């Protein structure tokens, strides 16, 4: 399974993903610039990503706690998600995301 991640400089990286892993964990393991300070507990917004439009409707619905945490992120858009809340699966093979800009309190 693959994830296509565009970094803050606009460079695209193709990463191998493992089923059941959080997208945030995969991005972090490859050494891309993502803080992910809470380690996937949905307690910060430092793993904020923009999901490519073709993939938005393929993700599970956003929970209230994720929506609340996104209020702390910079430049939130309709396609904003926390990558710690996206679990890699066969259905998401080829997922495209762009790394976000962090939080207002960085």
Beta strands, then each sheet from edge to edge (+ up, - down):
strand 1: 2-6
strand 2: 12-16
strand 3: 48-51
strand 4: 80-82
strand 5: 95-99
sheet 1: 2+ 1- 5- 3+ 4-
end
